[in-house]
Amino acid sequence: MTRSLRVAVIVTGLLLFGSLISELQAMIVTVLPWYQSFYD
């Protein structure tokens, strides 16, 4: 029981982490061209 609970927590954390990374990637892709044009 405790071990399966730990596995569930780890899987949930990894899913949250993955969605966070994809959000960050989308944000970077959106901001980067604006950032470069700002510094040109």
Biopython code that builds the backbone (N, CA, C, O; Angstrom):
import numpy as np
from Bio.PDB.StructureBuilder import StructureBuilder

atoms = [
    (1, "MET", "N", (0.837, -1.195, 0.000)),
    (1, "MET", "CA", (0.000, 0.000, 0.000)),
    (1, "MET", "C", (0.879, 1.255, 0.000)),
    (1, "MET", "O", (0.697, 2.154, -0.821)),
    (2, "THR", "N", (1.821, 1.299, 0.922)),
    (2, "THR", "CA", (2.671, 2.488, 1.027)),
    (2, "THR", "C", (3.532, 2.655, -0.217)),
    (2, "THR", "O", (3.753, 3.768, -0.693)),
    (3, "ARG", "N", (4.021, 1.515, -0.743)),
    (3, "ARG", "CA", (4.884, 1.578, -1.915)),
    (3, "ARG", "C", (4.107, 2.050, -3.144)),
    (3, "ARG", "O", (4.604, 2.871, -3.916)),
    (4, "SER", "N", (2.890, 1.534, -3.326)),
    (4, "SER", "CA", (2.080, 1.958, -4.476)),
    (4, "SER", "C", (1.690, 3.429, -4.339)),
    (4, "SER", "O", (1.607, 4.149, -5.334)),
    (5, "LEU", "N", (1.456, 3.865, -3.123)),
    (5, "LEU", "CA", (1.144, 5.273, -2.877)),
    (5, "LEU", "C", (2.324, 6.156, -3.275)),
    (5, "LEU", "O", (2.153, 7.202, -3.901)),
    (6, "ARG", "N", (3.526, 5.713, -2.897)),
    (6, "ARG", "CA", (4.737, 6.459, -3.250)),
    (6, "ARG", "C", (4.909, 6.528, -4.762)),
    (6, "ARG", "O", (5.255, 7.576, -5.308)),
    (7, "VAL", "N", (4.663, 5.398, -5.439)),
    (7, "VAL", "CA", (4.751, 5.370, -6.898)),
    (7, "VAL", "C", (3.731, 6.334, -7.512)),
    (7, "VAL", "O", (4.042, 7.044, -8.468)),
    (8, "ALA", "N", (2.519, 6.355, -6.963)),
    (8, "ALA", "CA", (1.488, 7.264, -7.478)),
    (8, "ALA", "C", (1.910, 8.720, -7.304)),
    (8, "ALA", "O", (1.701, 9.539, -8.199)),
    (9, "VAL", "N", (2.502, 9.041, -6.162)),
    (9, "VAL", "CA", (2.967, 10.405, -5.903)),
    (9, "VAL", "C", (4.080, 10.787, -6.880)),
    (9, "VAL", "O", (4.097, 11.903, -7.399)),
    (10, "ILE", "N", (5.011, 9.858, -7.131)),
    (10, "ILE", "CA", (6.114, 10.121, -8.056)),
    (10, "ILE", "C", (5.583, 10.334, -9.475)),
    (10, "ILE", "O", (6.013, 11.255, -10.169)),
    (11, "VAL", "N", (4.658, 9.487, -9.898)),
    (11, "VAL", "CA", (4.085, 9.619, -11.246)),
    (11, "VAL", "C", (3.354, 10.953, -11.390)),
    (11, "VAL", "O", (3.485, 11.629, -12.410)),
    (12, "THR", "N", (2.585, 11.330, -10.367)),
    (12, "THR", "CA", (1.866, 12.610, -10.405)),
    (12, "THR", "C", (2.846, 13.772, -10.472)),
    (12, "THR", "O", (2.634, 14.725, -11.223)),
    (13, "GLY", "N", (3.915, 13.697, -9.692)),
    (13, "GLY", "CA", (4.928, 14.742, -9.710)),
    (13, "GLY", "C", (5.600, 14.863, -11.070)),
    (13, "GLY", "O", (5.841, 15.969, -11.554)),
    (14, "LEU", "N", (5.903, 13.716, -11.688)),
    (14, "LEU", "CA", (6.527, 13.735, -13.007)),
    (14, "LEU", "C", (5.592, 14.334, -14.049)),
    (14, "LEU", "O", (6.030, 15.093, -14.913)),
    (15, "LEU", "N", (4.307, 13.998, -13.973)),
    (15, "LEU", "CA", (3.335, 14.567, -14.912)),
    (15, "LEU", "C", (3.230, 16.079, -14.743)),
    (15, "LEU", "O", (3.204, 16.821, -15.725)),
    (16, "LEU", "N", (3.171, 16.530, -13.489)),
    (16, "LEU", "CA", (3.120, 17.967, -13.216)),
    (16, "LEU", "C", (4.380, 18.654, -13.716)),
    (16, "LEU", "O", (4.312, 19.733, -14.305)),
    (17, "PHE", "N", (5.529, 18.030, -13.482)),
    (17, "PHE", "CA", (6.816, 18.572, -13.913)),
    (17, "PHE", "C", (6.876, 18.675, -15.437)),
    (17, "PHE", "O", (7.356, 19.669, -15.982)),
    (18, "GLY", "N", (6.383, 17.633, -16.120)),
    (18, "GLY", "CA", (6.374, 17.636, -17.584)),
    (18, "GLY", "C", (5.481, 18.731, -18.146)),
    (18, "GLY", "O", (5.852, 19.403, -19.108)),
    (19, "SER", "N", (4.307, 18.914, -17.553)),
    (19, "SER", "CA", (3.413, 19.968, -18.031)),
    (19, "SER", "C", (4.014, 21.341, -17.761)),
    (19, "SER", "O", (3.858, 22.267, -18.557)),
    (20, "LEU", "N", (4.706, 21.464, -16.623)),
    (20, "LEU", "CA", (5.378, 22.726, -16.294)),
    (20, "LEU", "C", (6.465, 23.041, -17.315)),
    (20, "LEU", "O", (6.603, 24.186, -17.745)),
    (21, "ILE", "N", (7.237, 22.028, -17.705)),
    (21, "ILE", "CA", (8.309, 22.214, -18.686)),
    (21, "ILE", "C", (7.727, 22.593, -20.045)),
    (21, "ILE", "O", (8.270, 23.464, -20.725)),
    (22, "SER", "N", (6.635, 21.956, -20.448)),
    (22, "SER", "CA", (6.034, 22.302, -21.739)),
    (22, "SER", "C", (5.484, 23.724, -21.717)),
    (22, "SER", "O", (5.570, 24.439, -22.716)),
    (23, "GLU", "N", (4.916, 24.141, -20.578)),
    (23, "GLU", "CA", (4.463, 25.522, -20.427)),
    (23, "GLU", "C", (5.631, 26.497, -20.557)),
    (23, "GLU", "O", (5.532, 27.516, -21.240)),
    (24, "LEU", "N", (6.736, 26.167, -19.892)),
    (24, "LEU", "CA", (7.930, 27.016, -19.963)),
    (24, "LEU", "C", (8.466, 27.098, -21.386)),
    (24, "LEU", "O", (8.855, 28.173, -21.844)),
    (25, "GLN", "N", (8.489, 25.956, -22.094)),
    (25, "GLN", "CA", (8.964, 25.945, -23.473)),
    (25, "GLN", "C", (8.081, 26.826, -24.355)),
    (25, "GLN", "O", (8.584, 27.581, -25.187)),
    (26, "ALA", "N", (6.770, 26.727, -24.173)),
    (26, "ALA", "CA", (5.850, 27.561, -24.953)),
    (26, "ALA", "C", (6.084, 29.045, -24.655)),
    (26, "ALA", "O", (6.069, 29.878, -25.561)),
    (27, "MET", "N", (6.299, 29.363, -23.382)),
    (27, "MET", "CA", (6.544, 30.744, -22.979)),
    (27, "MET", "C", (7.846, 31.263, -23.586)),
    (27, "MET", "O", (7.902, 32.391, -24.075)),
    (28, "ILE", "N", (8.902, 30.428, -23.553)),
    (28, "ILE", "CA", (10.205, 30.811, -24.110)),
    (28, "ILE", "C", (10.089, 31.035, -25.621)),
    (28, "ILE", "O", (10.620, 32.011, -26.152)),
    (29, "VAL", "N", (9.402, 30.139, -26.296)),
    (29, "VAL", "CA", (9.227, 30.261, -27.753)),
    (29, "VAL", "C", (8.457, 31.532, -28.097)),
    (29, "VAL", "O", (8.717, 32.165, -29.120)),
    (30, "THR", "N", (7.504, 31.904, -27.235)),
    (30, "THR", "CA", (6.723, 33.116, -27.477)),
    (30, "THR", "C", (7.541, 34.370, -27.202)),
    (30, "THR", "O", (7.451, 35.349, -27.942)),
    (31, "VAL", "N", (8.341, 34.343, -26.138)),
    (31, "VAL", "CA", (9.042, 35.547, -25.669)),
    (31, "VAL", "C", (10.344, 35.797, -26.430)),
    (31, "VAL", "O", (10.743, 36.945, -26.623)),
    (32, "LEU", "N", (11.006, 34.716, -26.863)),
    (32, "LEU", "CA", (12.341, 34.831, -27.438)),
    (32, "LEU", "C", (12.425, 35.750, -28.655)),
    (32, "LEU", "O", (13.313, 36.602, -28.679)),
    (33, "PRO", "N", (11.558, 35.635, -29.671)),
    (33, "PRO", "CA", (11.653, 36.551, -30.830)),
    (33, "PRO", "C", (11.449, 38.017, -30.422)),
    (33, "PRO", "O", (12.131, 38.908, -30.928)),
    (34, "TRP", "N", (10.507, 38.256, -29.504)),
    (34, "TRP", "CA", (10.271, 39.607, -29.004)),
    (34, "TRP", "C", (11.509, 40.131, -28.278)),
    (34, "TRP", "O", (11.885, 41.294, -28.425)),
    (35, "TYR", "N", (12.125, 39.265, -27.504)),
    (35, "TYR", "CA", (13.337, 39.608, -26.756)),
    (35, "TYR", "C", (14.472, 39.978, -27.713)),
    (35, "TYR", "O", (15.180, 40.962, -27.499)),
    (36, "GLN", "N", (14.636, 39.169, -28.779)),
    (36, "GLN", "CA", (15.695, 39.436, -29.751)),
    (36, "GLN", "C", (15.420, 40.727, -30.518)),
    (36, "GLN", "O", (16.341, 41.508, -30.756)),
    (37, "SER", "N", (14.183, 40.961, -30.903)),
    (37, "SER", "CA", (13.857, 42.189, -31.628)),
    (37, "SER", "C", (14.032, 43.410, -30.722)),
    (37, "SER", "O", (14.354, 44.502, -31.191)),
    (38, "PHE", "N", (13.818, 43.214, -29.436)),
    (38, "PHE", "CA", (14.004, 44.294, -28.460)),
    (38, "PHE", "C", (15.470, 44.706, -28.375)),
    (38, "PHE", "O", (15.777, 45.876, -28.149)),
    (39, "TYR", "N", (16.378, 43.741, -28.558)),
    (39, "TYR", "CA", (17.808, 44.024, -28.422)),
    (39, "TYR", "C", (18.505, 44.337, -29.747)),
    (39, "TYR", "O", (19.699, 44.637, -29.761)),
    (40, "ASP", "N", (17.771, 44.271, -30.857)),
    (40, "ASP", "CA", (18.396, 44.573, -32.147)),
    (40, "ASP", "C", (18.551, 46.063, -32.376)),
    (40, "ASP", "O", (19.061, 46.479, -33.417)),
]
sb = StructureBuilder()
sb.init_structure("model")
sb.init_model(0)
sb.init_chain("A")
sb.init_seg("    ")
for serial, (resi, resn, name, xyz) in enumerate(atoms, 1):
    if name == "N":
        sb.init_residue(resn, " ", resi, " ")
    sb.init_atom(name, np.array(xyz, "f"), 0.0, 1.0, " ", f" {name:<3s}", serial, name[0])
structure = sb.get_structure()
